[in-house]
Amino acid sequence: MLNLDYICMKHAQQISRNERVLRKALGVLEEDGVYAMFLWLEKSKKNNSLEEKIRRELTDLLNDGELRELLGVDKFREDFDEFTEDLLKVASDLETLLLLKRILQRTLTYALYHAGID
């Protein structure tokens, strides 16, 4: 059995500890969905910005071997246009999309708790 909470904890510890950006990303995710959050992170990024770093770290989360299998994607690619194609595969199944959203919410929430203890 796959321990999703462990995967979320493991990756949350690696995510940037900027509380402002984490709260914004989590808010966009909860209000507007997975695609909107990744669009916001992509649009907000500047050269090596926190938003870009968080997007890369969340992509690493999604590329966790067992999680990738669960989501039905071979690999989430780094290029944003290709990444959105991969996200479309996940979004084609509502249950899988909702699972992905819960995983992202849990990971960002744990990352926020880490930001609060630094």
N, CA, C and O atoms as a MOPAC input file, in Angstrom:
PM7 MOZYME 1SCF
protein

 N      0.84000 1    -1.18400 1     0.00000 1
 C      0.00000 1     0.00000 1     0.00000 1
 C      0.88500 1     1.24800 1     0.00000 1
 O      1.86900 1     1.32700 1     0.73600 1
 N      0.52800 1     2.19500 1    -0.81700 1
 C      1.29900 1     3.42400 1    -0.97900 1
 C      0.95700 1     4.40400 1     0.14600 1
 O     -0.21300 1     4.70200 1     0.38500 1
 N      1.99000 1     4.90200 1     0.83400 1
 C      1.80700 1     5.85500 1     1.92500 1
 C      1.94000 1     7.27300 1     1.36300 1
 O      3.03800 1     7.82700 1     1.29500 1
 N      0.81500 1     7.84200 1     0.96600 1
 C      0.82100 1     9.17500 1     0.35200 1
 C      1.24800 1    10.25600 1     1.33700 1
 O      1.89800 1    11.22600 1     0.94700 1
 N      0.89200 1    10.10000 1     2.60300 1
 C      1.26300 1    11.10300 1     3.59700 1
 C      2.78300 1    11.17400 1     3.73700 1
 O      3.34200 1    12.26000 1     3.89400 1
 N      3.44300 1    10.03900 1     3.68100 1
 C      4.90700 1    10.01100 1     3.74900 1
 C      5.51600 1    10.76600 1     2.56500 1
 O      6.45600 1    11.54300 1     2.73500 1
 N      4.97900 1    10.53500 1     1.37700 1
 C      5.48200 1    11.21600 1     0.17700 1
 C      5.29200 1    12.72600 1     0.31700 1
 O      6.19000 1    13.50000 1    -0.01200 1
 N      4.12700 1    13.14100 1     0.80400 1
 C      3.86900 1    14.57600 1     0.99900 1
 C      4.83500 1    15.16900 1     2.01400 1
 O      5.37800 1    16.25200 1     1.79600 1
 N      5.05500 1    14.46000 1     3.13200 1
 C      5.98500 1    14.95400 1     4.15700 1
 C      7.39400 1    15.08400 1     3.60700 1
 O      8.06700 1    16.09600 1     3.80500 1
 N      7.82300 1    14.04700 1     2.91700 1
 C      9.18200 1    14.02300 1     2.38300 1
 C      9.43100 1    15.20700 1     1.44800 1
 O     10.47100 1    15.86100 1     1.53000 1
 N      8.48800 1    15.47200 1     0.57600 1
 C      8.66400 1    16.55900 1    -0.38900 1
 C      8.42200 1    17.93300 1     0.23400 1
 O      9.03300 1    18.91500 1    -0.18800 1
 N      7.55000 1    18.01400 1     1.22100 1
 C      7.29800 1    19.29400 1     1.89400 1
 C      8.56600 1    19.81100 1     2.56500 1
 O      8.78400 1    21.02000 1     2.64300 1
 N      9.38800 1    18.91000 1     3.04100 1
 C     10.62600 1    19.30700 1     3.70300 1
 C     11.62200 1    19.91400 1     2.72500 1
 O     12.55100 1    20.60800 1     3.14000 1
 N     11.44200 1    19.66400 1     1.44200 1
 C     12.35900 1    20.16000 1     0.41800 1
 C     11.88900 1    21.45600 1    -0.22800 1
 O     12.65400 1    22.11000 1    -0.93800 1
 N     10.63700 1    21.83000 1     0.01300 1
 C     10.05800 1    22.99300 1    -0.65800 1
 C     10.51700 1    24.28000 1     0.01400 1
 O     10.70200 1    24.32800 1     1.23000 1
 N     10.69500 1    25.29800 1    -0.77600 1
 C     11.08300 1    26.62500 1    -0.29000 1
 C     10.21800 1    27.03400 1     0.88900 1
 O      9.02600 1    26.72800 1     0.92400 1
 N     10.80200 1    27.71500 1     1.83800 1
 C     10.10100 1    28.07400 1     3.06700 1
 C      9.55900 1    29.51000 1     3.05800 1
 O      9.44600 1    30.13400 1     4.11300 1
 N      9.22900 1    30.02500 1     1.89300 1
 C      8.69200 1    31.38100 1     1.81800 1
 C      7.18800 1    31.32600 1     2.05500 1
 O      6.42700 1    30.88200 1     1.19600 1
 N      6.77600 1    31.78000 1     3.22500 1
 C      5.38300 1    31.65600 1     3.62900 1
 C      4.42600 1    32.39100 1     2.68900 1
 O      3.35000 1    31.87700 1     2.38600 1
 N      4.79900 1    33.57300 1     2.23000 1
 C      3.93300 1    34.35600 1     1.33900 1
 C      3.62400 1    33.59500 1     0.05600 1
 O      2.46600 1    33.50200 1    -0.35100 1
 N      4.64800 1    33.05600 1    -0.57500 1
 C      4.46000 1    32.35100 1    -1.84700 1
 C      3.70500 1    31.03700 1    -1.62500 1
 O      2.84900 1    30.66900 1    -2.43000 1
 N      4.01700 1    30.33900 1    -0.54500 1
 C      3.31600 1    29.08500 1    -0.24700 1
 C      1.83000 1    29.33900 1    -0.00400 1
 O      0.98200 1    28.59800 1    -0.50100 1
 N      1.51300 1    30.38800 1     0.76100 1
 C      0.10100 1    30.70700 1     1.02300 1
 C     -0.64000 1    31.07900 1    -0.27300 1
 O     -1.78200 1    30.67300 1    -0.48700 1
 N      0.02400 1    31.84500 1    -1.11400 1
 C     -0.59700 1    32.24500 1    -2.38200 1
 C     -0.84200 1    31.01400 1    -3.26800 1
 O     -1.92400 1    30.85500 1    -3.83500 1
 N      0.16500 1    30.15500 1    -3.37900 1
 C      0.02100 1    28.94500 1    -4.19900 1
 C     -1.10000 1    28.05900 1    -3.66100 1
 O     -1.90700 1    27.53900 1    -4.43100 1
 N     -1.15000 1    27.88900 1    -2.34800 1
 C     -2.19700 1    27.06900 1    -1.74500 1
 C     -3.57200 1    27.69800 1    -1.96200 1
 O     -4.54200 1    26.99100 1    -2.23500 1
 N     -3.65900 1    29.01800 1    -1.84200 1
 C     -4.92900 1    29.70400 1    -2.07600 1
 C     -5.41800 1    29.54400 1    -3.50600 1
 O     -6.59900 1    29.28300 1    -3.73800 1
 N     -4.52000 1    29.69900 1    -4.45700 1
 C     -4.90200 1    29.52200 1    -5.86600 1
 C     -5.32600 1    28.07800 1    -6.10400 1
 O     -6.31300 1    27.82800 1    -6.79600 1
 N     -4.59300 1    27.13100 1    -5.54100 1
 C     -4.93600 1    25.71500 1    -5.69500 1
 C     -6.33800 1    25.44000 1    -5.15200 1
 O     -7.14800 1    24.80100 1    -5.82300 1
 N     -6.62400 1    25.91800 1    -3.94500 1
 C     -7.91000 1    25.62400 1    -3.30900 1
 C     -9.07900 1    26.33400 1    -4.00100 1
 O    -10.16300 1    25.76500 1    -4.13300 1
 N     -8.85900 1    27.56000 1    -4.43400 1
 C     -9.95300 1    28.32800 1    -5.03900 1
 C    -10.15500 1    28.03600 1    -6.52200 1
 O    -11.28800 1    28.00400 1    -7.00300 1
 N     -9.05700 1    27.82500 1    -7.24200 1
 C     -9.15600 1    27.75300 1    -8.69800 1
 C     -8.67300 1    26.44600 1    -9.30700 1
 O     -8.92100 1    26.19800 1   -10.48700 1
 N     -7.99400 1    25.60600 1    -8.54200 1
 C     -7.62300 1    24.29300 1    -9.02800 1
 C     -6.14500 1    24.11400 1    -9.36200 1
 O     -5.34300 1    25.04500 1    -9.29100 1
 N     -5.82800 1    22.89600 1    -9.72200 1
 C     -4.45200 1    22.47000 1    -9.97900 1
 C     -3.83600 1    23.25300 1   -11.13800 1
 O     -2.74700 1    23.81400 1   -11.01100 1
 N     -4.53300 1    23.28300 1   -12.24700 1
 C     -4.00000 1    23.95700 1   -13.43600 1
 C     -3.74500 1    25.43400 1   -13.15900 1
 O     -2.70700 1    25.97200 1   -13.54600 1
 N     -4.69300 1    26.08800 1   -12.48800 1
 C     -4.54600 1    27.51500 1   -12.17600 1
 C     -3.32900 1    27.75700 1   -11.29700 1
 O     -2.61200 1    28.73900 1   -11.49400 1
 N     -3.08400 1    26.87800 1   -10.32900 1
 C     -1.92800 1    27.06700 1    -9.45600 1
 C     -0.62900 1    26.98700 1   -10.25100 1
 O      0.26200 1    27.81800 1   -10.07500 1
 N     -0.52300 1    25.99800 1   -11.11600 1
 C      0.70200 1    25.87500 1   -11.90400 1
 C      0.83400 1    27.03800 1   -12.89400 1
 O      1.94500 1    27.49700 1   -13.16000 1
 N     -0.28100 1    27.51300 1   -13.43800 1
 C     -0.22700 1    28.70500 1   -14.30300 1
 C      0.26400 1    29.91300 1   -13.51200 1
 O      1.09500 1    30.67800 1   -14.00100 1
 N     -0.24400 1    30.08900 1   -12.29400 1
 C      0.18500 1    31.21400 1   -11.45300 1
 C      1.68000 1    31.11700 1   -11.14100 1
 O      2.40200 1    32.11100 1   -11.22000 1
 N      2.13400 1    29.92000 1   -10.79000 1
 C      3.56400 1    29.75300 1   -10.49100 1
 C      4.40700 1    30.05900 1   -11.72200 1
 O      5.45600 1    30.69400 1   -11.61600 1
 N      3.95500 1    29.61200 1   -12.88300 1
 C      4.69800 1    29.84900 1   -14.12500 1
 C      4.69300 1    31.33300 1   -14.48200 1
 O      5.72800 1    31.89200 1   -14.84500 1
 N      3.53400 1    31.96500 1   -14.37800 1
 C      3.41700 1    33.37200 1   -14.73600 1
 C      4.21100 1    34.26500 1   -13.78500 1
 O      4.76200 1    35.28300 1   -14.20200 1
 N      4.27000 1    33.88900 1   -12.52400 1
 C      4.91600 1    34.71300 1   -11.50200 1
 C      6.42500 1    34.57200 1   -11.48400 1
 O      7.12200 1    35.38800 1   -10.88000 1
 N      6.92800 1    33.55300 1   -12.13500 1
 C      8.36600 1    33.29400 1   -12.01800 1
 C      9.19600 1    34.34700 1   -12.75500 1
 O      8.81700 1    34.86200 1   -13.80700 1
 N     10.30600 1    34.62700 1   -12.16600 1
 C     11.32500 1    35.46300 1   -12.80600 1
 C     12.59500 1    34.63600 1   -12.73000 1
 O     12.54900 1    33.49100 1   -12.28200 1
 N     13.69600 1    35.16500 1   -13.14300 1
 C     14.92800 1    34.38300 1   -13.11700 1
 C     15.18400 1    33.82600 1   -11.72300 1
 O     15.46900 1    34.56900 1   -10.78400 1
 N     15.07800 1    32.50200 1   -11.60500 1
 C     15.35500 1    31.78400 1   -10.37100 1
 C     14.51000 1    32.27800 1    -9.19700 1
 O     14.98700 1    32.29200 1    -8.06200 1
 N     13.27900 1    32.67700 1    -9.44900 1
 C     12.40300 1    33.18900 1    -8.40800 1
 C     11.91500 1    32.06100 1    -7.50700 1
 O     12.07200 1    30.88100 1    -7.82100 1
 N     11.32800 1    32.44200 1    -6.39300 1
 C     10.75300 1    31.46100 1    -5.47400 1
 C      9.64200 1    30.66500 1    -6.13700 1
 O      9.52200 1    29.45900 1    -5.92100 1
 N      8.82200 1    31.34300 1    -6.95300 1
 C      7.73300 1    30.64400 1    -7.63400 1
 C      8.27200 1    29.55800 1    -8.57300 1
 O      7.71200 1    28.46400 1    -8.65500 1
 N      9.35000 1    29.86900 1    -9.26900 1
 C      9.95500 1    28.87400 1   -10.15600 1
 C     10.50000 1    27.70600 1    -9.34300 1
 O     10.34300 1    26.54700 1    -9.72700 1
 N     11.13300 1    28.01400 1    -8.23100 1
 C     11.69100 1    26.97100 1    -7.36900 1
 C     10.57600 1    26.06600 1    -6.83100 1
 O     10.71800 1    24.84300 1    -6.81700 1
 N      9.48100 1    26.66300 1    -6.39500 1
 C      8.37300 1    25.86700 1    -5.87100 1
 C      7.75300 1    25.01700 1    -6.98100 1
 O      7.39300 1    23.86300 1    -6.74600 1
 N      7.62700 1    25.57700 1    -8.18900 1
 C      7.08500 1    24.77300 1    -9.29900 1
 C      7.97400 1    23.57300 1    -9.59100 1
 O      7.47900 1    22.47000 1    -9.82200 1
 N      9.30100 1    23.79000 1    -9.58100 1
 C     10.22100 1    22.66800 1    -9.80600 1
 C     10.11000 1    21.62900 1    -8.69400 1
 O     10.14600 1    20.42500 1    -8.95000 1
 N      9.97400 1    22.10400 1    -7.46100 1
 C      9.87300 1    21.18000 1    -6.33500 1
 C      8.56400 1    20.39400 1    -6.38000 1
 O      8.54100 1    19.20900 1    -6.04500 1
 N      7.48200 1    21.04100 1    -6.78900 1
 C      6.21000 1    20.31900 1    -6.93000 1
 C      6.26000 1    19.34600 1    -8.10500 1
 O      5.64700 1    18.27900 1    -8.05400 1
 N      6.97600 1    19.70300 1    -9.14600 1
 C      7.16000 1    18.76800 1   -10.26200 1
 C      7.95300 1    17.55300 1    -9.79200 1
 O      7.65600 1    16.42900 1   -10.19600 1
 N      8.95500 1    17.76500 1    -8.94700 1
 C      9.69400 1    16.63900 1    -8.36400 1
 C      8.75700 1    15.73700 1    -7.56200 1
 O      8.85000 1    14.51200 1    -7.63600 1
 N      7.85400 1    16.35300 1    -6.79600 1
 C      6.85800 1    15.57600 1    -6.04900 1
 C      6.05600 1    14.70500 1    -6.99700 1
 O      5.89500 1    13.50700 1    -6.76600 1
 N      5.55200 1    15.31200 1    -8.07000 1
 C      4.72100 1    14.56600 1    -9.01600 1
 C      5.50200 1    13.48100 1    -9.73600 1
 O      4.92100 1    12.50900 1   -10.21800 1
 N      6.81700 1    13.64400 1    -9.81100 1
 C      7.65400 1    12.65000 1   -10.47800 1
 C      8.15200 1    11.56000 1    -9.53600 1
 O      8.94700 1    10.71100 1    -9.94000 1
 N      7.69400 1    11.57200 1    -8.28800 1
 C      8.01000 1    10.47800 1    -7.37000 1
 C      7.48900 1     9.19600 1    -8.01400 1
 O      6.32800 1     9.12900 1    -8.41700 1
 N      8.33600 1     8.18900 1    -8.11100 1
 C      8.03600 1     6.97800 1    -8.87800 1
 C      6.67000 1     6.36800 1    -8.64000 1
 O      5.91200 1     6.16100 1    -9.58700 1
 N      6.34100 1     6.07500 1    -7.38300 1
 C      5.06200 1     5.43900 1    -7.09200 1
 C      3.88900 1     6.37500 1    -7.34600 1
 O      2.82100 1     5.94400 1    -7.78100 1
 N      4.09300 1     7.63800 1    -7.07600 1
 C      3.03400 1     8.61500 1    -7.29000 1
 C      2.73900 1     8.78200 1    -8.78500 1
 O      1.58200 1     8.89100 1    -9.18900 1
 N      3.79500 1     8.80000 1    -9.59700 1
 C      3.62300 1     8.89700 1   -11.05200 1
 C      2.75900 1     7.75400 1   -11.55500 1
 O      1.86300 1     7.95700 1   -12.37500 1
 N      3.02800 1     6.55900 1   -11.06500 1
 C      2.23800 1     5.39800 1   -11.48500 1
 C      0.77600 1     5.56600 1   -11.08200 1
 O     -0.13100 1     5.26000 1   -11.85600 1
 N      0.55900 1     6.05100 1    -9.86800 1
 C     -0.79800 1     6.25200 1    -9.37400 1
 C     -1.54900 1     7.28300 1   -10.22200 1
 O     -2.75100 1     7.15000 1   -10.45000 1
 N     -0.83700 1     8.30200 1   -10.68200 1
 C     -1.45400 1     9.36300 1   -11.48500 1
 C     -1.54500 1     9.00500 1   -12.96500 1
 O     -2.21400 1     9.69700 1   -13.73300 1
 N     -0.87700 1     7.93000 1   -13.36500 1
 C     -0.96700 1     7.46400 1   -14.74700 1
 C     -0.16000 1     8.27100 1   -15.74400 1
 O     -0.53600 1     8.37800 1   -16.91100 1
 N      0.95500 1     8.84200 1   -15.29000 1
 C      1.81500 1     9.64800 1   -16.15800 1
 C      3.22300 1     9.05700 1   -16.11400 1
 O      3.72500 1     8.70700 1   -15.04600 1
 N      3.85400 1     8.95000 1   -17.28700 1
 C      5.21800 1     8.41500 1   -17.33100 1
 C      6.18800 1     9.32400 1   -16.60300 1
 O      6.99500 1     8.86300 1   -15.79500 1
 N      6.10900 1    10.62800 1   -16.89200 1
 C      6.97700 1    11.61800 1   -16.24900 1
 C      6.39900 1    12.99600 1   -16.51600 1
 O      6.01100 1    13.31200 1   -17.64100 1
 N      6.34400 1    13.81300 1   -15.47300 1
 C      5.95200 1    15.20800 1   -15.65500 1
 C      7.19000 1    15.96200 1   -16.12500 1
 O      8.20800 1    16.01000 1   -15.43500 1
 N      7.08000 1    16.54800 1   -17.30900 1
 C      8.24200 1    17.19000 1   -17.91200 1
 C      8.42500 1    18.61800 1   -17.39200 1
 O      7.47200 1    19.25300 1   -16.93900 1
 N      9.66000 1    19.10700 1   -17.46500 1
 C     10.01100 1    20.43100 1   -16.93700 1
 C      9.46500 1    21.57100 1   -17.80800 1
 O      8.97100 1    22.56700 1   -17.28000 1
 N      9.55000 1    21.43400 1   -19.11500 1
 C      9.04600 1    22.47000 1   -20.01400 1
 C      7.55900 1    22.67400 1   -19.73200 1
 O      6.79400 1    21.71000 1   -19.69000 1
 N      7.14900 1    23.93000 1   -19.54000 1
 C      5.78600 1    24.18000 1   -19.08000 1
 C      4.72900 1    23.70800 1   -20.07400 1
 O      3.70900 1    23.15700 1   -19.65700 1
 N      4.93600 1    23.90400 1   -21.35500 1
 C      3.96000 1    23.43100 1   -22.34400 1
 C      3.82000 1    21.91300 1   -22.29700 1
 O      2.71100 1    21.38500 1   -22.37700 1
 N      4.93200 1    21.22300 1   -22.16700 1
 C      4.88700 1    19.77100 1   -22.05800 1
 C      4.27700 1    19.34700 1   -20.72400 1
 O      3.54000 1    18.36300 1   -20.65500 1
 N      4.59000 1    20.10100 1   -19.65900 1
 C      4.02900 1    19.81700 1   -18.34200 1
 C      2.50200 1    19.90100 1   -18.38600 1
 O      1.81900 1    19.05800 1   -17.80500 1
 N      1.96800 1    20.90700 1   -19.06800 1
 C      0.51500 1    21.04500 1   -19.14000 1
 C     -0.11600 1    19.89400 1   -19.93300 1
 O     -1.24500 1    19.49400 1   -19.64700 1
 N      0.59800 1    19.36500 1   -20.91500 1
 C      0.10800 1    18.17600 1   -21.62600 1
 C      0.01900 1    16.99300 1   -20.66100 1
 O     -0.94500 1    16.22800 1   -20.69500 1
 N      1.02700 1    16.84900 1   -19.80300 1
 C      1.01300 1    15.77200 1   -18.80600 1
 C     -0.13600 1    15.96500 1   -17.82100 1
 O     -0.79200 1    15.00400 1   -17.41700 1
 N     -0.36800 1    17.21200 1   -17.44500 1
 C     -1.45400 1    17.53300 1   -16.52300 1
 C     -2.81300 1    17.22200 1   -17.15300 1
 O     -3.74100 1    16.80200 1   -16.46200 1
 N     -2.92600 1    17.43000 1   -18.46500 1
 C     -4.17500 1    17.09000 1   -19.17100 1
 C     -4.49700 1    15.60700 1   -19.05300 1
 O     -5.65900 1    15.22300 1   -18.92400 1
 N     -3.44800 1    14.76800 1   -19.09900 1
 C     -3.66000 1    13.32000 1   -18.94400 1
 C     -4.28800 1    13.02300 1   -17.59300 1
 O     -5.22500 1    12.23100 1   -17.49600 1
 N     -3.77000 1    13.65800 1   -16.55200 1
 C     -4.30200 1    13.44900 1   -15.20600 1
 C     -5.72600 1    13.98100 1   -15.11800 1
 O     -6.59900 1    13.32800 1   -14.54600 1
 N     -5.96700 1    15.16800 1   -15.68200 1
 C     -7.26900 1    15.82500 1   -15.58100 1
 C     -8.36600 1    15.08400 1   -16.34000 1
 O     -9.54900 1    15.33500 1   -16.11300 1
 N     -7.99500 1    14.18800 1   -17.22300 1
 C     -9.01600 1    13.46000 1   -17.98300 1
 C     -9.81700 1    12.50600 1   -17.09100 1
 O    -10.88800 1    12.04300 1   -17.48400 1
 N     -9.30300 1    12.21200 1   -15.89900 1
 C    -10.02100 1    11.37000 1   -14.94700 1
 C    -10.25000 1    12.19000 1   -13.67700 1
 O     -9.29100 1    12.55800 1   -12.99800 1
 N    -11.50000 1    12.47500 1   -13.35400 1
 C    -11.81900 1    13.35500 1   -12.23100 1
 C    -11.28100 1    12.83300 1   -10.90300 1
 O    -10.74200 1    13.61100 1   -10.11500 1
 N    -11.41300 1    11.55700 1   -10.64100 1
 C    -10.91100 1    10.99900 1    -9.37500 1
 C     -9.41000 1    11.18700 1    -9.23700 1
 O     -8.91800 1    11.51600 1    -8.15700 1
 N     -8.68600 1    10.98300 1   -10.31700 1
 C     -7.24100 1    11.15200 1   -10.28500 1
 C     -6.87400 1    12.61600 1   -10.09700 1
 O     -5.93900 1    12.93100 1    -9.36000 1
 N     -7.59800 1    13.51000 1   -10.75200 1
 C     -7.35800 1    14.93500 1   -10.59900 1
 C     -7.60200 1    15.38100 1    -9.15600 1
 O     -6.81800 1    16.15000 1    -8.60000 1
 N     -8.68700 1    14.89900 1    -8.55500 1
 C     -8.98300 1    15.25200 1    -7.16400 1
 C     -7.92500 1    14.69100 1    -6.21200 1
 O     -7.56000 1    15.33900 1    -5.23000 1
 N     -7.44200 1    13.50100 1    -6.50300 1
 C     -6.34900 1    12.93100 1    -5.71200 1
 C     -5.10500 1    13.79800 1    -5.81900 1
 O     -4.45000 1    14.07700 1    -4.81400 1
 N     -4.77800 1    14.22400 1    -7.02800 1
 C     -3.62400 1    15.09200 1    -7.23900 1
 C     -3.78600 1    16.39200 1    -6.45300 1
 O     -2.83700 1    16.85800 1    -5.82300 1
 N     -4.96600 1    16.96800 1    -6.48800 1
 C     -5.21000 1    18.21400 1    -5.75800 1
 C     -5.00700 1    18.00500 1    -4.26200 1
 O     -4.39200 1    18.84400 1    -3.60200 1
 N     -5.51400 1    16.89800 1    -3.71400 1
 C     -5.34000 1    16.62100 1    -2.28200 1
 C     -3.86700 1    16.43400 1    -1.92400 1
 O     -3.41800 1    16.88800 1    -0.87100 1
 N     -3.12700 1    15.77400 1    -2.78700 1
 C     -1.69500 1    15.56600 1    -2.54900 1
 C     -0.96400 1    16.90400 1    -2.53700 1
 O     -0.13300 1    17.15000 1    -1.66300 1
 N     -1.26800 1    17.76600 1    -3.49700 1
 C     -0.64100 1    19.08300 1    -3.55100 1
 C     -1.02300 1    19.93200 1    -2.33800 1
 O     -0.17700 1    20.62100 1    -1.76700 1
 N     -2.30100 1    19.88100 1    -1.94500 1
 C     -2.74500 1    20.63500 1    -0.77200 1
 C     -2.00200 1    20.17100 1     0.48200 1
 O     -1.51700 1    20.99000 1     1.26300 1
 N     -1.91900 1    18.88000 1     0.66300 1
 C     -1.25000 1    18.34000 1     1.85600 1
 C      0.22000 1    18.73800 1     1.86400 1
 O      0.74700 1    19.13400 1     2.90400 1
 N      0.88500 1    18.63700 1     0.72000 1
 C      2.30900 1    18.96900 1     0.64000 1
 C      2.54200 1    20.45000 1     0.92700 1
 O      3.43300 1    20.80300 1     1.69900 1
 N      1.74600 1    21.31200 1     0.30900 1
 C      1.90400 1    22.74700 1     0.55200 1
 C      1.57000 1    23.11600 1     1.99700 1
 O      2.20500 1    24.00100 1     2.57000 1
 N      0.58600 1    22.45200 1     2.58600 1
 C      0.24600 1    22.70300 1     3.99100 1
 C      1.40200 1    22.30700 1     4.89700 1
 O      1.76000 1    23.05200 1     5.80800 1
 N      1.98200 1    21.14800 1     4.65400 1
 C      3.14900 1    20.73200 1     5.45000 1
 C      4.31100 1    21.70300 1     5.25900 1
 O      5.01800 1    22.02600 1     6.21400 1
 N      4.50700 1    22.16500 1     4.03200 1
 C      5.58400 1    23.12600 1     3.76800 1
 C      5.33600 1    24.43100 1     4.53100 1
 O      6.27800 1    25.05900 1     5.01500 1
 N      4.06800 1    24.83500 1     4.63400 1
 C      3.72900 1    26.03200 1     5.40800 1
 C      4.06200 1    25.85100 1     6.88800 1
 O      4.57100 1    26.77200 1     7.52700 1
 N      3.78100 1    24.68900 1     7.42400 1
 C      4.14000 1    24.41900 1     8.81500 1
 C      5.65700 1    24.49700 1     9.00300 1
 O      6.13800 1    25.01400 1    10.01100 1
 N      6.39700 1    23.98500 1     8.03500 1
 C      7.86100 1    24.08100 1     8.10600 1
 C      8.29800 1    25.54400 1     8.06500 1
 O      9.21800 1    25.93700 1     8.78200 1
 N      7.64600 1    26.34400 1     7.23500 1
 C      8.00000 1    27.76600 1     7.13800 1
 C      7.76400 1    28.46600 1     8.48100 1
 O      8.48300 1    29.39800 1     8.83800 1
 N      6.76200 1    28.01100 1     9.20900 1
 C      6.43600 1    28.61900 1    10.49600 1
 C      7.41500 1    28.29200 1    11.61000 1
 O      7.45400 1    28.98700 1    12.62400 1
 N      8.21500 1    27.22700 1    11.43000 1
 C      9.15900 1    26.86800 1    12.50100 1
 C     10.57600 1    27.33300 1    12.22100 1
 O     11.46300 1    27.15100 1    13.05500 1
 N     10.79900 1    27.92400 1    11.06900 1
 C     12.14900 1    28.44000 1    10.75800 1
 C     12.37100 1    29.77900 1    11.40700 1
 O     13.44300 1    30.36600 1    11.25900 1

